């Protein structure tokens, strides 16, 4: 499965097209801690619907950020994890966390 739309020319736009969605960055945050099952992701990400989580995970698979492993069991078990490319976003996430903490402190909120 590959991305269907062409990538923008600007590298910042490329990054935002991959992780700029609110849910995608939260999914990456959760998966940066290790492999998660679908239900675990749904609970930990927050008020996300099953449909939206599924759509985001599929898009992230198409972008080679997330891998999906299905087990032939009853009931079915599916696990998601970050690919090597997805793991390379951890410093980006750390920078966002650092900036957010500094902003909260500076703004007094």
N, C-alpha and C positions, 0 to 999 in steps of 0.2 A: 504494500500500500504506500503510495507516494503522494505528496502534496500536489493538488490539482491546479492551484493558481501559481503564477510566476512570482518570484521574490522581488521586492522593491530594490532599487539601485542603492539607496542609502543604508549603510550597516545598522544604524539606529532603528530604522523602520523595519529591517529584517528581524532584529531582536524583538521589537514590539509586536510584530506579526506572529512571532512564536509564543511569547509569554505575556503579551499585553493585556490579555483577558484576566479579569479578577480571579476567576476560578482556576485558570491554568497555573498561575503563580502559587496559589494555595495548594494545588495538587502537587506541584514540584516541591513545595515546602514539606509536605507530608511524606512524599516518596524519598526525599533526601535522607530520611531516617531509616530507610530500608524498604523491603518488599511489603506490600499491603494487599489485602483482599479487597474486593469491590465494596463490601459492606463496611469495612474498617475505614476506607477512604471516604465514603459517604458520611459517616458519623463524624470523622475528624475534620473534614473540610467545612462543614457548617450547613447552612440552609440551602443546599444545592439539591435539585431534583434528580431523580435517577436518570431521566432522559438527558438532562444537561451534563451530568457527570459522564454518561456514556459517550455523548457527542464530543466532549472535550478530550476524553481519553483516546477516542478514535483519531481525532485531529493530531494529538500529540504522538500517536503511533505513526501516523503518516509523515510527521515531521522528524521521525526517528529519535524522539526525546524519551519515549516510554516504550517498554516492551511488555507484552501480555503473554502469560503462560496459562493455558487451560489444561486441567487435569480431567481425565476420563473417569470420573467418580460419580457416585450418587449420594448426596446431591452434588451437582457440578461445582467445581472449585476453580476460580480464576484468580491469578495473582498478577499484580502490576509492579513494575520496578523501573527506575530510571536507567536508560542506556548509558554508555560511556559519554555520549554527546550530552545527554540530559544531566549527568553528573557534573559536566563542565559548567553548568549554570549555578552551582553552589556558591562560588564567589560573588556572582551577581546578586543572589538572594541575600548573602551576608552583607553586601554593601547596602541593599535596600533596607535591611533590618537596622543597620547602624545609622543610616540617614533618618529613618523613621523615629528611632529613639532620640536622636539629637533634636529633631524637629519638635517632638513632644516636650522635651525639656525646655527648649528655647521659647516655645509658644506658651508654655505654662498650662498646657491642656492635659 
